[in-house]
Amino acid sequence: MSQHQSKDPLHGVTLEQLLNKLVDHYGWSELGARIRINCFLSDPSIKSSLKFLRRTPWARKEVEDLYIDMVSHPAPASDNPWLRGRDG
């Protein structure tokens, strides 16, 4: 039997995993600049951000949309230090 694979980029990704990937990719300051919410701007942490995002649907939607955009449009090799050589 063939396995069905979802085309939804959020399928199987928890909010915590999603947030960790965004923080790793953008950092808190850039994340706060892209999505202007206090939990990203003032003393940011994963725990406080998760609590806020779980209770605030509009903010969670913005974070999910940014994640989808990040996954859909990966950074070029020159911008990604993991894809560059040692001299890069």
Summary of the structure (lengths in Angstrom):
residues: 88
radius of gyration: 15.0
end to end distance: 44.9
largest distance: 50.4
contacts: 188
relative contact order: 0.15
helix: 60%
strand: 0%
